[in-house]
């Protein structure tokens, strides 16, 4: 029997920020939208988005909620090696966007949040400072990917969109955020609202990627 997992019985209110209302106080009008979305729908609708609606913003509280969700991700011996460096001010977002390559910069134009994801080296995959197997620090990257996966799925469940970016100037990002050398810089994550429906990619037949014995 197919089980339809539920991401949440009731999702918290997602604040979609519209354009300014033209009044002197410059306050922005917001529209509250609540929706219960099945986990299957989250998986189906999650896409790598490369076109963002610049009129919509995301608050620090909303980003924090997504990052709290990532703490539920599993990690080697519960080492929790993943860290996140969040750019939200226009100046910091622009600084990060200038360090991810011109094409990626165009892809994330309009995204109000850019996040640098790292993991602490020498934690996941190690016991008493010794690698547990040949993968070594690859387990840190593995745990980082799991944490990022929780982030992008939690984001989609709440109506946001994301893009995982590999191209970046890690040395300059390290300087920008003061990231220590003990952390490996992995992806830059864009967070925002899609401006248009992204294309749905084709996937390999399941029998090409799965073997049953």
C-alpha positions as CSV (number, residue, x, y, z in Angstrom):
1,X,0.0,0.0,0.0
2,X,1.4,3.4,-1.0
3,X,1.8,5.6,2.0
4,X,1.3,9.3,1.5
5,X,3.7,10.9,4.0
6,X,2.7,14.3,5.4
7,X,5.4,16.9,5.7
8,X,3.4,18.6,8.4
9,X,-0.2,18.5,9.6
10,X,-0.4,22.2,9.3
11,X,2.3,24.4,7.8
12,X,3.1,27.6,9.5
13,X,1.9,30.8,7.9
14,X,4.1,31.8,4.9
15,X,4.4,35.6,4.5
16,X,4.5,36.6,0.9
17,X,5.6,40.2,0.7
18,X,4.1,42.3,-2.1
19,X,5.0,45.7,-3.5
20,X,4.9,48.8,-1.3
21,X,1.5,50.3,-0.9
22,X,2.5,53.8,-1.9
23,X,1.9,55.3,1.6
24,X,4.4,57.7,3.2
25,X,5.4,55.2,5.8
26,X,6.7,52.9,3.1
27,X,5.3,49.7,4.8
28,X,4.9,46.7,2.6
29,X,1.6,45.0,2.2
30,X,1.8,41.3,2.9
31,X,-0.4,38.4,2.1
32,X,-0.7,35.4,4.5
33,X,-1.1,32.1,2.8
34,X,-1.5,28.8,4.6
35,X,-1.5,25.4,3.0
36,X,-1.1,21.8,3.9
37,X,1.1,20.1,1.4
38,X,1.8,16.4,1.1
39,X,5.4,15.2,1.1
40,X,4.8,13.7,-2.4
41,X,3.8,17.1,-3.6
42,X,6.8,18.7,-2.1
43,X,9.0,16.2,-4.0
44,X,7.2,16.8,-7.3
45,X,7.2,20.6,-7.1
46,X,10.7,21.1,-5.9
47,X,12.8,22.4,-8.7
48,X,16.1,24.1,-9.2
49,X,14.8,27.6,-9.8
50,X,16.8,30.1,-11.9
51,X,14.3,33.0,-12.1
52,X,13.3,34.8,-8.9
53,X,10.6,37.3,-8.1
54,X,12.5,40.3,-6.8
55,X,9.3,41.9,-5.4
56,X,9.0,39.3,-2.6
57,X,11.2,39.2,0.5
58,X,11.9,36.7,3.2
59,X,12.4,37.5,6.9
60,X,15.2,36.4,9.2
61,X,12.6,34.5,11.3
62,X,11.5,32.6,8.3
63,X,15.1,31.6,7.3
64,X,15.7,30.6,10.9
65,X,12.7,28.3,10.8
66,X,14.2,26.5,7.8
67,X,17.6,26.2,9.3
68,X,16.1,24.7,12.5
69,X,14.5,22.1,10.2
70,X,18.0,21.1,9.0
71,X,19.0,20.2,12.5
72,X,16.7,17.1,12.2
73,X,19.0,15.8,9.4
74,X,21.0,12.7,10.3
75,X,24.8,12.9,10.6
76,X,27.7,10.6,11.3
77,X,27.6,9.9,15.1
78,X,25.5,13.0,15.4
79,X,28.5,15.1,14.7
80,X,26.4,17.8,13.0
81,X,29.3,19.2,11.0
82,X,27.2,21.5,8.7
83,X,27.2,25.3,9.2
84,X,25.4,28.1,7.4
85,X,26.4,31.7,6.6
86,X,23.4,33.7,5.7
87,X,23.5,36.8,3.5
88,X,20.3,38.8,3.7
89,X,21.1,42.5,3.5
90,X,21.2,43.8,-0.1
91,X,24.9,44.6,0.3
92,X,25.9,41.2,1.5
93,X,23.7,39.4,-1.1
94,X,25.3,41.4,-3.8
95,X,28.8,40.6,-2.4
96,X,28.0,36.9,-2.5
97,X,26.4,37.1,-6.0
98,X,29.6,38.6,-7.3
99,X,31.6,35.5,-6.1
100,X,29.5,32.8,-7.8
101,X,30.2,33.5,-11.5
102,X,28.3,35.6,-14.0
103,X,25.9,32.9,-15.1
104,X,25.0,32.0,-11.6
105,X,24.7,35.7,-10.7
106,X,22.1,36.0,-13.4
107,X,20.3,32.9,-12.3
108,X,19.9,34.1,-8.7
109,X,19.0,37.8,-9.5
110,X,16.0,38.7,-7.4
111,X,16.6,36.0,-4.8
112,X,16.5,37.8,-1.4
113,X,18.7,35.3,0.5
114,X,22.0,33.6,-0.4
115,X,23.5,31.1,2.0
116,X,27.0,29.6,2.1
117,X,27.0,26.0,3.3
118,X,30.1,24.5,4.9
119,X,31.1,21.5,7.0
120,X,33.7,21.1,9.8
121,X,36.5,18.9,8.6
122,X,37.7,15.9,10.6
123,X,34.4,15.3,12.4
124,X,32.1,13.1,10.4
125,X,33.9,9.9,9.4
126,X,36.5,10.1,12.1
127,X,37.0,8.4,15.5
128,X,39.7,9.8,17.8
129,X,41.1,11.8,14.9
130,X,41.4,8.7,12.6
131,X,39.4,8.1,9.5
132,X,36.9,5.2,10.1
133,X,37.2,4.1,6.5
134,X,38.5,5.2,3.1
135,X,35.8,7.8,2.6
136,X,37.3,10.0,5.3
137,X,36.1,13.6,5.1
138,X,33.7,12.5,2.3
139,X,31.3,11.7,5.2
140,X,31.4,15.4,6.1
141,X,30.3,16.3,2.6
142,X,27.7,13.5,2.7
143,X,26.2,15.0,5.9
144,X,26.4,18.5,4.5
145,X,24.3,17.2,1.5
146,X,21.7,15.6,3.8
147,X,21.4,18.9,5.7
148,X,21.1,20.9,2.5
149,X,18.4,18.4,1.3
150,X,16.4,19.0,4.5
151,X,16.7,22.8,3.8
152,X,15.5,22.7,0.2
153,X,12.6,20.4,1.0
154,X,11.5,22.4,4.0
155,X,11.7,25.5,1.9
156,X,9.5,24.1,-0.8
157,X,7.0,22.9,1.8
158,X,6.6,26.5,2.9
159,X,6.3,27.9,-0.7
160,X,9.9,29.0,-1.2
161,X,12.3,28.0,-4.0
162,X,16.0,27.2,-4.1
163,X,19.0,26.7,-6.2
164,X,22.2,24.8,-5.2
165,X,25.2,26.5,-6.7
166,X,28.6,24.8,-6.9
167,X,30.5,27.5,-8.8
168,X,32.0,30.0,-6.3
169,X,35.2,31.7,-5.2
170,X,35.7,29.9,-1.9
171,X,38.7,32.0,-0.9
172,X,36.8,35.2,-1.2
173,X,33.7,33.8,0.4
174,X,35.9,32.7,3.3
175,X,37.1,36.2,3.7
176,X,33.7,37.7,3.3
177,X,32.1,35.7,6.2
178,X,35.3,35.0,8.2
179,X,34.9,31.2,7.6
180,X,37.8,29.3,9.3
181,X,40.1,27.0,7.4
182,X,38.8,24.2,9.5
183,X,35.6,24.3,7.5
184,X,35.2,23.1,3.9
185,X,33.0,25.4,1.8
186,X,30.5,23.4,-0.2
187,X,27.5,25.0,-2.0
188,X,25.9,28.4,-2.1
189,X,22.1,28.2,-1.7
190,X,19.7,30.7,-3.2
191,X,16.4,31.2,-1.5
192,X,13.4,33.1,-2.8
193,X,10.2,32.8,-4.8
194,X,10.0,31.5,-8.4
195,X,9.2,34.2,-11.0
196,X,8.0,31.5,-13.5
197,X,7.4,27.8,-13.5
198,X,10.7,26.0,-14.0
199,X,11.1,23.2,-16.6
200,X,10.7,19.7,-15.3
201,X,13.7,17.6,-16.2
202,X,13.6,14.0,-17.4
203,X,14.9,11.3,-15.1
204,X,16.7,8.1,-15.8
205,X,14.6,4.9,-15.7
206,X,14.6,3.5,-12.2
207,X,16.1,0.2,-13.4
208,X,19.2,2.0,-14.6
209,X,20.0,3.2,-11.1
210,X,18.6,0.5,-8.9
211,X,19.7,-3.2,-8.5
212,X,17.7,-5.7,-6.5
213,X,19.2,-8.9,-5.3
